[in-house]
Every structure is written in structure tokens, then in C-alpha cells.
Amino acid sequence: GGKVVMIDHAAEHCFELAVDAQFAVTVGDDTTAIAGDILYRFGVPIIGITDGDFDGLSHNTKIYPGSTILRLRSGHDDIVGRRISEELFGGKNAVTFDTYEALKRKVMDIAGDSIISFVHY
């Protein structure tokens, strides 16, 4: 368990948000790819919220082992990201969670029927 940060369509803030983070939730296809690659270097697993509208801004990215990337129905990454921000993070950039699995369960509960598939790394 530990500090969880939320990176919502803002990969450029990944470095300052990732300080002391144990896990991260990333929202957006490109944000998940870019922030996931940066966080890989810090050893931070992510839960990525994507919907398949990847712009291809980054390629050959790495995702830290233990991470999970959710693929949602088109347009639902923003909706689910907003709900996660409100319900799990209380509008803050960081919160504390007991375990990665507990965080993942909560995120998947919020995403619910929007989930098309997921990949566990």
C-alpha cells in the first residue's frame, strides 16, 4: 500500500506527481502510454484508463510489471476518469490506498459495464 497519484490527461506532470508514489491511475490513451513509460523507470505500477483513441504520440513504451490497462468503450475514459477523481481521490491528486489490488477493484467497480477488456502486465 501507499501513495496513489492520479494523472488525468497530463503526462507532463508525471515527474512531480510521482514523487513517493507507490501506484498511479492514468487517464487517457496517450497519457497512459507516456506516463506509464516514465513511471516504469520509477518502478511504479499503473492502472491505465483508455478507450482506444490513441494518437500515437509515443511508441515503444514500457509498462511496469503488475500494471493493468483497462480498455473502455469509446469516450468513456473521460467519464470514468472523472468518477475516479471524485469518488476515490476526492478531487485531489494523491490519496493513500492499502493495496494495489484494493485500488484496482475500486477502479474496476467504477468502470463497470464500460470495460471492454483489460491487460495485466
C-alpha positions as CSV (number, residue, x, y, z in Angstrom):
1,G,0.0,0.0,0.0
2,G,0.9,3.6,-0.1
3,K,0.5,6.8,-2.0
4,V,-1.5,6.7,-5.2
5,V,-1.4,9.5,-7.7
6,M,-3.8,10.4,-10.5
7,I,-2.5,11.6,-13.8
8,D,-5.5,12.7,-15.9
9,H,-4.6,13.7,-19.4
10,A,-1.5,15.4,-18.0
11,A,1.6,13.2,-18.6
12,E,3.7,16.3,-18.4
13,H,3.1,16.5,-14.7
14,C,4.1,12.9,-14.2
15,F,7.5,13.7,-12.6
16,E,6.3,15.9,-9.8
17,L,3.2,13.8,-9.1
18,A,5.2,10.6,-9.0
19,V,7.4,11.6,-6.0
20,D,7.0,8.9,-3.4
21,A,4.1,7.3,-5.3
22,Q,3.6,3.6,-4.9
23,F,0.9,3.3,-7.7
24,A,-0.7,5.6,-10.2
25,V,-4.0,5.8,-12.1
26,T,-3.6,7.3,-15.6
27,V,-6.4,8.5,-17.7
28,G,-6.3,8.8,-21.5
29,D,-4.6,6.6,-24.1
30,D,-1.6,8.8,-24.8
31,T,-1.3,9.8,-21.1
32,T,-1.3,6.1,-20.1
33,A,1.4,5.4,-22.7
34,I,3.7,8.3,-21.8
35,A,3.2,8.4,-18.1
36,G,3.3,4.6,-18.0
37,D,6.7,4.7,-19.7
38,I,8.0,7.4,-17.3
39,L,6.6,5.6,-14.2
40,Y,8.2,2.3,-15.4
41,R,11.6,4.0,-14.7
42,F,10.5,4.7,-11.2
43,G,9.1,1.2,-10.6
44,V,5.5,2.4,-10.3
45,P,2.7,0.1,-11.5
46,I,-0.3,1.9,-13.0
47,I,-3.9,1.3,-13.7
48,G,-4.5,2.9,-17.1
49,I,-7.9,4.1,-18.2
50,T,-8.0,4.1,-22.0
51,D,-10.7,4.0,-24.7
52,G,-8.7,3.3,-27.9
53,D,-8.3,6.8,-29.3
54,F,-4.6,6.6,-29.1
55,D,-3.0,9.4,-31.1
56,G,0.4,7.6,-31.4
57,L,2.3,10.4,-29.7
58,S,4.6,7.8,-28.2
59,H,5.7,4.3,-29.3
60,N,7.8,1.5,-27.9
61,T,6.7,2.4,-24.4
62,K,7.2,0.1,-21.4
63,I,4.6,-0.6,-18.6
64,Y,5.8,-1.7,-15.2
65,P,5.1,-5.3,-14.3
66,G,1.9,-5.7,-12.2
67,S,0.2,-2.8,-14.0
68,T,-3.3,-3.1,-15.5
69,I,-4.6,-1.3,-18.5
70,L,-8.4,-1.0,-18.9
71,R,-9.9,-0.5,-22.4
72,L,-13.3,1.1,-22.1
73,R,-16.0,1.9,-24.6
74,S,-15.3,4.9,-26.8
75,G,-15.4,8.2,-24.9
76,H,-15.7,6.6,-21.5
77,D,-12.1,7.2,-20.3
78,D,-13.1,10.8,-19.5
79,I,-16.3,9.8,-17.8
80,V,-14.7,7.1,-15.7
81,G,-11.7,9.2,-15.0
82,R,-13.9,12.0,-13.6
83,R,-15.7,9.5,-11.4
84,I,-12.5,8.0,-10.1
85,S,-11.2,11.6,-9.4
86,E,-14.3,12.4,-7.4
87,E,-15.1,9.1,-5.7
88,L,-11.6,7.7,-4.9
89,F,-9.4,10.8,-4.9
90,G,-11.9,13.4,-3.6
91,G,-10.7,15.8,-6.3
92,K,-7.1,15.6,-5.0
93,N,-4.0,14.5,-7.0
94,A,-3.0,11.8,-4.4
95,V,-4.5,9.6,-1.8
96,T,-3.4,6.6,0.2
97,F,-4.6,3.0,-0.5
98,D,-3.9,-0.1,1.5
99,T,-3.1,-2.3,-1.5
100,Y,-2.8,-2.2,-5.3
101,E,-5.5,-4.9,-5.6
102,A,-8.0,-2.9,-3.5
103,L,-7.4,0.1,-5.7
104,K,-7.8,-2.0,-8.8
105,R,-11.1,-3.5,-7.5
106,K,-12.5,0.0,-6.8
107,V,-11.4,1.4,-10.2
108,M,-12.9,-1.7,-12.0
109,D,-16.1,-1.3,-10.0
110,I,-16.4,2.4,-11.0
111,A,-15.6,1.5,-14.7
112,G,-18.2,-1.3,-14.6
113,D,-20.0,-2.0,-17.8
114,S,-17.7,0.5,-19.7
115,I,-14.9,-2.1,-19.6
116,I,-14.4,-3.8,-23.0
117,S,-11.2,-5.6,-22.0
118,F,-8.1,-5.3,-19.8
119,V,-4.5,-6.4,-19.9
120,H,-2.5,-7.2,-16.8
121,Y,1.3,-6.8,-17.3
